[in-house]
Amino acid sequence: MCERTGPDHVELDRDDRHLLDLLGAGTSATGAAEGLGVPLAEVARRLTALRARYGVTSTREVLEHYRSQR
Protein backbone atom coordinates (compact mmCIF):
# COMPACT_ATOMS: atom_id res chain seq x y z
CA MET A 1 0.00 0.00 0.00
CA CYS A 2 1.51 3.32 -1.07
CA GLU A 3 0.53 6.61 0.50
CA ARG A 4 -0.12 9.52 -1.84
CA THR A 5 1.98 12.63 -1.80
CA GLY A 6 0.85 16.17 -2.38
CA PRO A 7 0.42 19.49 -0.65
CA ASP A 8 -1.73 17.98 2.13
CA HIS A 9 0.39 14.85 2.51
CA VAL A 10 1.82 14.22 5.98
CA GLU A 11 4.58 11.64 6.37
CA LEU A 12 3.78 9.24 9.19
CA ASP A 13 6.06 6.79 10.90
CA ARG A 14 5.02 3.23 11.67
CA ASP A 15 3.98 4.07 15.25
CA ASP A 16 1.75 6.97 14.13
CA ARG A 17 0.11 4.77 11.47
CA HIS A 18 -0.46 2.01 14.04
CA LEU A 19 -2.00 4.50 16.48
CA LEU A 20 -4.31 5.93 13.81
CA ASP A 21 -5.28 2.44 12.64
CA LEU A 22 -6.25 1.51 16.20
CA LEU A 23 -8.24 4.70 16.74
CA GLY A 24 -9.85 4.42 13.31
CA ALA A 25 -11.03 0.92 14.23
CA GLY A 26 -12.82 2.35 17.27
CA THR A 27 -10.21 1.58 19.91
CA SER A 28 -10.19 4.04 22.79
CA ALA A 29 -7.09 6.08 23.55
CA THR A 30 -6.52 3.90 26.62
CA GLY A 31 -6.86 0.75 24.53
CA ALA A 32 -4.51 2.18 21.91
CA ALA A 33 -1.94 2.93 24.63
CA GLU A 34 -2.17 -0.66 25.82
CA GLY A 35 -1.95 -1.96 22.25
CA LEU A 36 1.13 0.14 21.57
CA GLY A 37 2.68 -0.62 24.94
CA VAL A 38 3.05 3.06 25.83
CA PRO A 39 1.60 5.27 28.57
CA LEU A 40 -1.64 7.10 27.86
CA ALA A 41 0.31 10.38 28.09
CA GLU A 42 2.38 9.26 25.08
CA VAL A 43 -0.80 8.69 23.04
CA ALA A 44 -1.97 12.18 24.03
CA ARG A 45 1.41 13.65 23.02
CA ARG A 46 1.33 11.89 19.64
CA LEU A 47 -2.24 13.00 18.95
CA THR A 48 -1.37 16.59 19.82
CA ALA A 49 1.60 16.45 17.44
CA LEU A 50 -0.52 14.87 14.69
CA ARG A 51 -3.21 17.55 15.03
CA ALA A 52 -0.51 20.20 14.67
CA ARG A 53 1.07 18.48 11.65
CA TYR A 54 -2.29 18.18 9.90
CA GLY A 55 -3.28 21.70 10.96
CA VAL A 56 -6.56 20.57 12.54
CA THR A 57 -8.10 20.78 15.99
CA SER A 58 -9.60 17.33 16.52
CA THR A 59 -8.57 13.71 16.37
CA ARG A 60 -11.59 13.05 14.14
CA GLU A 61 -10.13 15.45 11.58
CA VAL A 62 -6.74 13.73 11.82
CA LEU A 63 -8.42 10.40 11.09
CA GLU A 64 -10.27 11.87 8.11
CA HIS A 65 -7.02 13.20 6.63
CA TYR A 66 -5.26 9.92 7.35
CA ARG A 67 -7.96 7.93 5.59
CA SER A 68 -7.84 10.23 2.57
CA GLN A 69 -4.09 9.64 2.22
CA ARG A 70 -4.41 5.88 2.03
PyMOL Python script that loads the backbone (N, CA, C, O; Angstrom):
from pymol import cmd

cmd.read_pdbstr("""\
ATOM      1  N   MET A   1       0.856  -1.159   0.000  1.00  0.00           N
ATOM      2  CA  MET A   1       0.000   0.000   0.000  1.00  0.00           C
ATOM      3  C   MET A   1       0.907   1.228   0.000  1.00  0.00           C
ATOM      4  O   MET A   1       1.809   1.334   0.831  1.00  0.00           O
ATOM      5  N   CYS A   2       0.675   2.142  -0.917  1.00  0.00           N
ATOM      6  CA  CYS A   2       1.508   3.320  -1.071  1.00  0.00           C
ATOM      7  C   CYS A   2       0.692   4.559  -0.728  1.00  0.00           C
ATOM      8  O   CYS A   2      -0.403   4.759  -1.254  1.00  0.00           O
ATOM      9  N   GLU A   3       1.235   5.390   0.157  1.00  0.00           N
ATOM     10  CA  GLU A   3       0.532   6.606   0.500  1.00  0.00           C
ATOM     11  C   GLU A   3       0.789   7.664  -0.564  1.00  0.00           C
ATOM     12  O   GLU A   3       1.888   7.758  -1.110  1.00  0.00           O
ATOM     13  N   ARG A   4      -0.240   8.460  -0.851  1.00  0.00           N
ATOM     14  CA  ARG A   4      -0.121   9.523  -1.837  1.00  0.00           C
ATOM     15  C   ARG A   4       0.748  10.644  -1.284  1.00  0.00           C
ATOM     16  O   ARG A   4       0.932  10.783  -0.075  1.00  0.00           O
ATOM     17  N   THR A   5       1.271  11.427  -2.202  1.00  0.00           N
ATOM     18  CA  THR A   5       1.984  12.632  -1.804  1.00  0.00           C
ATOM     19  C   THR A   5       1.290  13.815  -2.442  1.00  0.00           C
ATOM     20  O   THR A   5       0.594  13.668  -3.446  1.00  0.00           O
ATOM     21  N   GLY A   6       1.474  14.962  -1.873  1.00  0.00           N
ATOM     22  CA  GLY A   6       0.851  16.168  -2.381  1.00  0.00           C
ATOM     23  C   GLY A   6       0.934  17.245  -1.329  1.00  0.00           C
ATOM     24  O   GLY A   6       1.565  17.051  -0.290  1.00  0.00           O
ATOM     25  N   PRO A   7       0.305  18.378  -1.581  1.00  0.00           N
ATOM     26  CA  PRO A   7       0.420  19.492  -0.647  1.00  0.00           C
ATOM     27  C   PRO A   7      -0.145  19.197   0.734  1.00  0.00           C
ATOM     28  O   PRO A   7       0.317  19.779   1.715  1.00  0.00           O
ATOM     29  N   ASP A   8      -1.131  18.312   0.842  1.00  0.00           N
ATOM     30  CA  ASP A   8      -1.725  17.980   2.135  1.00  0.00           C
ATOM     31  C   ASP A   8      -1.168  16.693   2.720  1.00  0.00           C
ATOM     32  O   ASP A   8      -1.638  16.222   3.755  1.00  0.00           O
ATOM     33  N   HIS A   9      -0.168  16.125   2.059  1.00  0.00           N
ATOM     34  CA  HIS A   9       0.390  14.851   2.508  1.00  0.00           C
ATOM     35  C   HIS A   9       1.241  15.050   3.760  1.00  0.00           C
ATOM     36  O   HIS A   9       2.072  15.956   3.816  1.00  0.00           O
ATOM     37  N   VAL A  10       1.032  14.206   4.754  1.00  0.00           N
ATOM     38  CA  VAL A  10       1.819  14.222   5.984  1.00  0.00           C
ATOM     39  C   VAL A  10       2.507  12.869   6.096  1.00  0.00           C
ATOM     40  O   VAL A  10       1.851  11.827   6.099  1.00  0.00           O
ATOM     41  N   GLU A  11       3.831  12.893   6.188  1.00  0.00           N
ATOM     42  CA  GLU A  11       4.578  11.641   6.373  1.00  0.00           C
ATOM     43  C   GLU A  11       4.347  11.135   7.787  1.00  0.00           C
ATOM     44  O   GLU A  11       4.454  11.888   8.755  1.00  0.00           O
ATOM     45  N   LEU A  12       4.033   9.861   7.896  1.00  0.00           N
ATOM     46  CA  LEU A  12       3.785   9.241   9.194  1.00  0.00           C
ATOM     47  C   LEU A  12       4.743   8.085   9.391  1.00  0.00           C
ATOM     48  O   LEU A  12       5.039   7.335   8.461  1.00  0.00           O
ATOM     49  N   ASP A  13       5.223   7.953  10.622  1.00  0.00           N
ATOM     50  CA  ASP A  13       6.059   6.791  10.903  1.00  0.00           C
ATOM     51  C   ASP A  13       5.158   5.607  11.260  1.00  0.00           C
ATOM     52  O   ASP A  13       3.942   5.748  11.394  1.00  0.00           O
ATOM     53  N   ARG A  14       5.767   4.471  11.407  1.00  0.00           N
ATOM     54  CA  ARG A  14       5.019   3.231  11.665  1.00  0.00           C
ATOM     55  C   ARG A  14       4.173   3.342  12.929  1.00  0.00           C
ATOM     56  O   ARG A  14       3.033   2.877  12.949  1.00  0.00           O
ATOM     57  N   ASP A  15       4.718   3.954  13.992  1.00  0.00           N
ATOM     58  CA  ASP A  15       3.976   4.073  15.247  1.00  0.00           C
ATOM     59  C   ASP A  15       2.749   4.976  15.094  1.00  0.00           C
ATOM     60  O   ASP A  15       1.683   4.671  15.631  1.00  0.00           O
ATOM     61  N   ASP A  16       2.898   6.089  14.361  1.00  0.00           N
ATOM     62  CA  ASP A  16       1.752   6.965  14.128  1.00  0.00           C
ATOM     63  C   ASP A  16       0.679   6.253  13.316  1.00  0.00           C
ATOM     64  O   ASP A  16      -0.508   6.363  13.622  1.00  0.00           O
ATOM     65  N   ARG A  17       1.091   5.520  12.278  1.00  0.00           N
ATOM     66  CA  ARG A  17       0.107   4.775  11.470  1.00  0.00           C
ATOM     67  C   ARG A  17      -0.606   3.733  12.322  1.00  0.00           C
ATOM     68  O   ARG A  17      -1.821   3.570  12.214  1.00  0.00           O
ATOM     69  N   HIS A  18       0.144   3.022  13.175  1.00  0.00           N
ATOM     70  CA  HIS A  18      -0.460   2.007  14.044  1.00  0.00           C
ATOM     71  C   HIS A  18      -1.464   2.658  14.991  1.00  0.00           C
ATOM     72  O   HIS A  18      -2.565   2.141  15.181  1.00  0.00           O
ATOM     73  N   LEU A  19      -1.089   3.793  15.587  1.00  0.00           N
ATOM     74  CA  LEU A  19      -2.000   4.503  16.479  1.00  0.00           C
ATOM     75  C   LEU A  19      -3.271   4.901  15.736  1.00  0.00           C
ATOM     76  O   LEU A  19      -4.375   4.673  16.230  1.00  0.00           O
ATOM     77  N   LEU A  20      -3.125   5.490  14.563  1.00  0.00           N
ATOM     78  CA  LEU A  20      -4.307   5.926  13.814  1.00  0.00           C
ATOM     79  C   LEU A  20      -5.146   4.755  13.329  1.00  0.00           C
ATOM     80  O   LEU A  20      -6.369   4.866  13.249  1.00  0.00           O
ATOM     81  N   ASP A  21      -4.514   3.639  13.004  1.00  0.00           N
ATOM     82  CA  ASP A  21      -5.279   2.440  12.638  1.00  0.00           C
ATOM     83  C   ASP A  21      -6.113   1.953  13.816  1.00  0.00           C
ATOM     84  O   ASP A  21      -7.279   1.596  13.653  1.00  0.00           O
ATOM     85  N   LEU A  22      -5.511   1.940  15.003  1.00  0.00           N
ATOM     86  CA  LEU A  22      -6.248   1.507  16.200  1.00  0.00           C
ATOM     87  C   LEU A  22      -7.424   2.444  16.475  1.00  0.00           C
ATOM     88  O   LEU A  22      -8.545   1.986  16.697  1.00  0.00           O
ATOM     89  N   LEU A  23      -7.171   3.746  16.460  1.00  0.00           N
ATOM     90  CA  LEU A  23      -8.242   4.704  16.738  1.00  0.00           C
ATOM     91  C   LEU A  23      -9.315   4.663  15.654  1.00  0.00           C
ATOM     92  O   LEU A  23     -10.504   4.779  15.950  1.00  0.00           O
ATOM     93  N   GLY A  24      -8.903   4.500  14.417  1.00  0.00           N
ATOM     94  CA  GLY A  24      -9.854   4.422  13.312  1.00  0.00           C
ATOM     95  C   GLY A  24     -10.749   3.200  13.391  1.00  0.00           C
ATOM     96  O   GLY A  24     -11.863   3.198  12.867  1.00  0.00           O
ATOM     97  N   ALA A  25     -10.246   2.145  14.059  1.00  0.00           N
ATOM     98  CA  ALA A  25     -11.031   0.920  14.232  1.00  0.00           C
ATOM     99  C   ALA A  25     -11.952   1.008  15.449  1.00  0.00           C
ATOM    100  O   ALA A  25     -12.666   0.058  15.770  1.00  0.00           O
ATOM    101  N   GLY A  26     -11.926   2.172  16.128  1.00  0.00           N
ATOM    102  CA  GLY A  26     -12.819   2.354  17.269  1.00  0.00           C
ATOM    103  C   GLY A  26     -12.196   2.075  18.616  1.00  0.00           C
ATOM    104  O   GLY A  26     -12.887   2.092  19.634  1.00  0.00           O
ATOM    105  N   THR A  27     -10.902   1.816  18.640  1.00  0.00           N
ATOM    106  CA  THR A  27     -10.214   1.577  19.909  1.00  0.00           C
ATOM    107  C   THR A  27     -10.107   2.887  20.676  1.00  0.00           C
ATOM    108  O   THR A  27      -9.827   3.932  20.089  1.00  0.00           O
ATOM    109  N   SER A  28     -10.326   2.837  21.964  1.00  0.00           N
ATOM    110  CA  SER A  28     -10.193   4.038  22.789  1.00  0.00           C
ATOM    111  C   SER A  28      -8.721   4.430  22.894  1.00  0.00           C
ATOM    112  O   SER A  28      -7.838   3.640  22.562  1.00  0.00           O
ATOM    113  N   ALA A  29      -8.464   5.641  23.352  1.00  0.00           N
ATOM    114  CA  ALA A  29      -7.087   6.077  23.548  1.00  0.00           C
ATOM    115  C   ALA A  29      -6.387   5.190  24.578  1.00  0.00           C
ATOM    116  O   ALA A  29      -5.206   4.877  24.428  1.00  0.00           O
ATOM    117  N   THR A  30      -7.100   4.793  25.607  1.00  0.00           N
ATOM    118  CA  THR A  30      -6.521   3.903  26.617  1.00  0.00           C
ATOM    119  C   THR A  30      -6.194   2.548  26.003  1.00  0.00           C
ATOM    120  O   THR A  30      -5.124   1.992  26.253  1.00  0.00           O
ATOM    121  N   GLY A  31      -7.108   2.019  25.205  1.00  0.00           N
ATOM    122  CA  GLY A  31      -6.858   0.746  24.527  1.00  0.00           C
ATOM    123  C   GLY A  31      -5.710   0.850  23.545  1.00  0.00           C
ATOM    124  O   GLY A  31      -4.916  -0.082  23.417  1.00  0.00           O
ATOM    125  N   ALA A  32      -5.611   1.981  22.844  1.00  0.00           N
ATOM    126  CA  ALA A  32      -4.506   2.183  21.911  1.00  0.00           C
ATOM    127  C   ALA A  32      -3.182   2.226  22.659  1.00  0.00           C
ATOM    128  O   ALA A  32      -2.188   1.670  22.193  1.00  0.00           O
ATOM    129  N   ALA A  33      -3.160   2.881  23.817  1.00  0.00           N
ATOM    130  CA  ALA A  33      -1.939   2.930  24.628  1.00  0.00           C
ATOM    131  C   ALA A  33      -1.519   1.523  25.027  1.00  0.00           C
ATOM    132  O   ALA A  33      -0.342   1.170  24.949  1.00  0.00           O
ATOM    133  N   GLU A  34      -2.481   0.733  25.451  1.00  0.00           N
ATOM    134  CA  GLU A  34      -2.175  -0.656  25.816  1.00  0.00           C
ATOM    135  C   GLU A  34      -1.684  -1.433  24.606  1.00  0.00           C
ATOM    136  O   GLU A  34      -0.717  -2.188  24.705  1.00  0.00           O
ATOM    137  N   GLY A  35      -2.340  -1.255  23.465  1.00  0.00           N
ATOM    138  CA  GLY A  35      -1.952  -1.957  22.247  1.00  0.00           C
ATOM    139  C   GLY A  35      -0.562  -1.578  21.760  1.00  0.00           C
ATOM    140  O   GLY A  35       0.155  -2.407  21.199  1.00  0.00           O
ATOM    141  N   LEU A  36      -0.187  -0.331  21.975  1.00  0.00           N
ATOM    142  CA  LEU A  36       1.133   0.136  21.566  1.00  0.00           C
ATOM    143  C   LEU A  36       2.192  -0.104  22.625  1.00  0.00           C
ATOM    144  O   LEU A  36       3.389  -0.017  22.351  1.00  0.00           O
ATOM    145  N   GLY A  37       1.741  -0.410  23.849  1.00  0.00           N
ATOM    146  CA  GLY A  37       2.684  -0.622  24.943  1.00  0.00           C
ATOM    147  C   GLY A  37       3.321   0.669  25.432  1.00  0.00           C
ATOM    148  O   GLY A  37       4.482   0.684  25.843  1.00  0.00           O
ATOM    149  N   VAL A  38       2.548   1.763  25.383  1.00  0.00           N
ATOM    150  CA  VAL A  38       3.047   3.063  25.832  1.00  0.00           C
ATOM    151  C   VAL A  38       2.068   3.647  26.837  1.00  0.00           C
ATOM    152  O   VAL A  38       0.911   3.229  26.892  1.00  0.00           O
ATOM    153  N   PRO A  39       2.522   4.616  27.638  1.00  0.00           N
ATOM    154  CA  PRO A  39       1.595   5.271  28.570  1.00  0.00           C
ATOM    155  C   PRO A  39       0.553   6.092  27.826  1.00  0.00           C
ATOM    156  O   PRO A  39       0.787   6.528  26.698  1.00  0.00           O
ATOM    157  N   LEU A  40      -0.580   6.299  28.449  1.00  0.00           N
ATOM    158  CA  LEU A  40      -1.640   7.103  27.863  1.00  0.00           C
ATOM    159  C   LEU A  40      -1.129   8.508  27.537  1.00  0.00           C
ATOM    160  O   LEU A  40      -1.549   9.091  26.537  1.00  0.00           O
ATOM    161  N   ALA A  41      -0.248   9.052  28.343  1.00  0.00           N
ATOM    162  CA  ALA A  41       0.310  10.384  28.089  1.00  0.00           C
ATOM    163  C   ALA A  41       1.062  10.425  26.758  1.00  0.00           C
ATOM    164  O   ALA A  41       1.081  11.459  26.090  1.00  0.00           O
ATOM    165  N   GLU A  42       1.681   9.313  26.370  1.00  0.00           N
ATOM    166  CA  GLU A  42       2.377   9.260  25.075  1.00  0.00           C
ATOM    167  C   GLU A  42       1.382   9.302  23.924  1.00  0.00           C
ATOM    168  O   GLU A  42       1.645   9.943  22.907  1.00  0.00           O
ATOM    169  N   VAL A  43       0.250   8.633  24.066  1.00  0.00           N
ATOM    170  CA  VAL A  43      -0.796   8.690  23.039  1.00  0.00           C
ATOM    171  C   VAL A  43      -1.291  10.128  22.925  1.00  0.00           C
ATOM    172  O   VAL A  43      -1.464  10.635  21.817  1.00  0.00           O
ATOM    173  N   ALA A  44      -1.518  10.786  24.047  1.00  0.00           N
ATOM    174  CA  ALA A  44      -1.968  12.175  24.027  1.00  0.00           C
ATOM    175  C   ALA A  44      -0.929  13.068  23.348  1.00  0.00           C
ATOM    176  O   ALA A  44      -1.293  13.948  22.568  1.00  0.00           O
ATOM    177  N   ARG A  45       0.347  12.854  23.631  1.00  0.00           N
ATOM    178  CA  ARG A  45       1.413  13.646  23.022  1.00  0.00           C
ATOM    179  C   ARG A  45       1.432  13.449  21.514  1.00  0.00           C
ATOM    180  O   ARG A  45       1.548  14.411  20.754  1.00  0.00           O
ATOM    181  N   ARG A  46       1.317  12.187  21.083  1.00  0.00           N
ATOM    182  CA  ARG A  46       1.329  11.887  19.642  1.00  0.00           C
ATOM    183  C   ARG A  46       0.126  12.506  18.935  1.00  0.00           C
ATOM    184  O   ARG A  46       0.259  13.048  17.838  1.00  0.00           O
ATOM    185  N   LEU A  47      -1.045  12.424  19.562  1.00  0.00           N
ATOM    186  CA  LEU A  47      -2.238  12.996  18.948  1.00  0.00           C
ATOM    187  C   LEU A  47      -2.136  14.517  18.848  1.00  0.00           C
ATOM    188  O   LEU A  47      -2.562  15.107  17.854  1.00  0.00           O
ATOM    189  N   THR A  48      -1.578  15.141  19.861  1.00  0.00           N
ATOM    190  CA  THR A  48      -1.372  16.590  19.823  1.00  0.00           C
ATOM    191  C   THR A  48      -0.437  16.951  18.670  1.00  0.00           C
ATOM    192  O   THR A  48      -0.698  17.898  17.929  1.00  0.00           O
ATOM    193  N   ALA A  49       0.641  16.203  18.522  1.00  0.00           N
ATOM    194  CA  ALA A  49       1.603  16.450  17.442  1.00  0.00           C
ATOM    195  C   ALA A  49       0.957  16.208  16.073  1.00  0.00           C
ATOM    196  O   ALA A  49       1.196  16.966  15.133  1.00  0.00           O
ATOM    197  N   LEU A  50       0.144  15.163  15.960  1.00  0.00           N
ATOM    198  CA  LEU A  50      -0.517  14.872  14.687  1.00  0.00           C
ATOM    199  C   LEU A  50      -1.522  15.961  14.320  1.00  0.00           C
ATOM    200  O   LEU A  50      -1.617  16.350  13.156  1.00  0.00           O
ATOM    201  N   ARG A  51      -2.275  16.456  15.310  1.00  0.00           N
ATOM    202  CA  ARG A  51      -3.211  17.547  15.034  1.00  0.00           C
ATOM    203  C   ARG A  51      -2.458  18.768  14.523  1.00  0.00           C
ATOM    204  O   ARG A  51      -2.918  19.439  13.599  1.00  0.00           O
ATOM    205  N   ALA A  52      -1.311  19.060  15.114  1.00  0.00           N
ATOM    206  CA  ALA A  52      -0.509  20.204  14.666  1.00  0.00           C
ATOM    207  C   ALA A  52       0.026  19.972  13.259  1.00  0.00           C
ATOM    208  O   ALA A  52      -0.004  20.881  12.429  1.00  0.00           O
ATOM    209  N   ARG A  53       0.513  18.772  12.982  1.00  0.00           N
ATOM    210  CA  ARG A  53       1.066  18.481  11.651  1.00  0.00           C
ATOM    211  C   ARG A  53       0.008  18.564  10.567  1.00  0.00           C
ATOM    212  O   ARG A  53       0.283  19.028   9.461  1.00  0.00           O
ATOM    213  N   TYR A  54      -1.203  18.114  10.879  1.00  0.00           N
ATOM    214  CA  TYR A  54      -2.289  18.180   9.902  1.00  0.00           C
ATOM    215  C   TYR A  54      -2.966  19.552   9.894  1.00  0.00           C
ATOM    216  O   TYR A  54      -3.740  19.855   8.986  1.00  0.00           O
ATOM    217  N   GLY A  55      -2.680  20.377  10.897  1.00  0.00           N
ATOM    218  CA  GLY A  55      -3.285  21.704  10.960  1.00  0.00           C
ATOM    219  C   GLY A  55      -4.759  21.669  11.290  1.00  0.00           C
ATOM    220  O   GLY A  55      -5.537  22.473  10.778  1.00  0.00           O
ATOM    221  N   VAL A  56      -5.149  20.728  12.153  1.00  0.00           N
ATOM    222  CA  VAL A  56      -6.556  20.572  12.537  1.00  0.00           C
ATOM    223  C   VAL A  56      -6.669  20.620  14.057  1.00  0.00           C
ATOM    224  O   VAL A  56      -5.661  20.640  14.764  1.00  0.00           O
ATOM    225  N   THR A  57      -7.899  20.639  14.548  1.00  0.00           N
ATOM    226  CA  THR A  57      -8.104  20.777  15.989  1.00  0.00           C
ATOM    227  C   THR A  57      -8.692  19.543  16.665  1.00  0.00           C
ATOM    228  O   THR A  57      -8.865  19.533  17.883  1.00  0.00           O
ATOM    229  N   SER A  58      -9.000  18.508  15.894  1.00  0.00           N
ATOM    230  CA  SER A  58      -9.604  17.330  16.521  1.00  0.00           C
ATOM    231  C   SER A  58      -8.987  16.042  15.981  1.00  0.00           C
ATOM    232  O   SER A  58      -8.479  15.994  14.861  1.00  0.00           O
ATOM    233  N   THR A  59      -9.046  15.021  16.795  1.00  0.00           N
ATOM    234  CA  THR A  59      -8.569  13.711  16.368  1.00  0.00           C
ATOM    235  C   THR A  59      -9.424  13.174  15.224  1.00  0.00           C
ATOM    236  O   THR A  59      -8.911  12.498  14.332  1.00  0.00           O
ATOM    237  N   ARG A  60     -10.714  13.469  15.242  1.00  0.00           N
ATOM    238  CA  ARG A  60     -11.592  13.053  14.143  1.00  0.00           C
ATOM    239  C   ARG A  60     -11.074  13.597  12.812  1.00  0.00           C
ATOM    240  O   ARG A  60     -11.049  12.879  11.812  1.00  0.00           O
ATOM    241  N   GLU A  61     -10.664  14.855  12.801  1.00  0.00           N
ATOM    242  CA  GLU A  61     -10.135  15.449  11.576  1.00  0.00           C
ATOM    243  C   GLU A  61      -8.818  14.789  11.157  1.00  0.00           C
ATOM    244  O   GLU A  61      -8.568  14.592   9.968  1.00  0.00           O
ATOM    245  N   VAL A  62      -7.986  14.452  12.134  1.00  0.00           N
ATOM    246  CA  VAL A  62      -6.742  13.733  11.825  1.00  0.00           C
ATOM    247  C   VAL A  62      -7.078  12.422  11.133  1.00  0.00           C
ATOM    248  O   VAL A  62      -6.475  12.083  10.115  1.00  0.00           O
ATOM    249  N   LEU A  63      -8.037  11.683  11.678  1.00  0.00           N
ATOM    250  CA  LEU A  63      -8.418  10.399  11.094  1.00  0.00           C
ATOM    251  C   LEU A  63      -8.975  10.568   9.686  1.00  0.00           C
ATOM    252  O   LEU A  63      -8.707   9.741   8.814  1.00  0.00           O
ATOM    253  N   GLU A  64      -9.739  11.617   9.455  1.00  0.00           N
ATOM    254  CA  GLU A  64     -10.271  11.871   8.110  1.00  0.00           C
ATOM    255  C   GLU A  64      -9.135  12.125   7.121  1.00  0.00           C
ATOM    256  O   GLU A  64      -9.142  11.580   6.017  1.00  0.00           O
ATOM    257  N   HIS A  65      -8.170  12.940   7.504  1.00  0.00           N
ATOM    258  CA  HIS A  65      -7.016  13.201   6.628  1.00  0.00           C
ATOM    259  C   HIS A  65      -6.221  11.932   6.392  1.00  0.00           C
ATOM    260  O   HIS A  65      -5.797  11.652   5.271  1.00  0.00           O
ATOM    261  N   TYR A  66      -6.021  11.167   7.453  1.00  0.00           N
ATOM    262  CA  TYR A  66      -5.260   9.922   7.353  1.00  0.00           C
ATOM    263  C   TYR A  66      -5.928   8.966   6.368  1.00  0.00           C
ATOM    264  O   TYR A  66      -5.264   8.375   5.516  1.00  0.00           O
ATOM    265  N   ARG A  67      -7.222   8.822   6.489  1.00  0.00           N
ATOM    266  CA  ARG A  67      -7.957   7.926   5.586  1.00  0.00           C
ATOM    267  C   ARG A  67      -7.870   8.404   4.149  1.00  0.00           C
ATOM    268  O   ARG A  67      -7.784   7.586   3.234  1.00  0.00           O
ATOM    269  N   SER A  68      -7.890   9.707   3.933  1.00  0.00           N
ATOM    270  CA  SER A  68      -7.840  10.234   2.565  1.00  0.00           C
ATOM    271  C   SER A  68      -6.464  10.049   1.934  1.00  0.00           C
ATOM    272  O   SER A  68      -6.343  10.087   0.709  1.00  0.00           O
ATOM    273  N   GLN A  69      -5.435   9.853   2.736  1.00  0.00           N
ATOM    274  CA  GLN A  69      -4.085   9.640   2.220  1.00  0.00           C
ATOM    275  C   GLN A  69      -3.848   8.202   1.805  1.00  0.00           C
ATOM    276  O   GLN A  69      -2.910   7.920   1.059  1.00  0.00           O
ATOM    277  N   ARG A  70      -4.660   7.313   2.264  1.00  0.00           N
ATOM    278  CA  ARG A  70      -4.414   5.882   2.032  1.00  0.00           C
ATOM    279  C   ARG A  70      -4.935   5.442   0.700  1.00  0.00           C
ATOM    280  O   ARG A  70      -4.811   4.270   0.346  1.00  0.00           O
TER     281      ARG A  70
END
""", "prot")
cmd.dss("prot")
cmd.show_as("cartoon", "prot")
cmd.util.cbc("prot")
cmd.orient("prot")
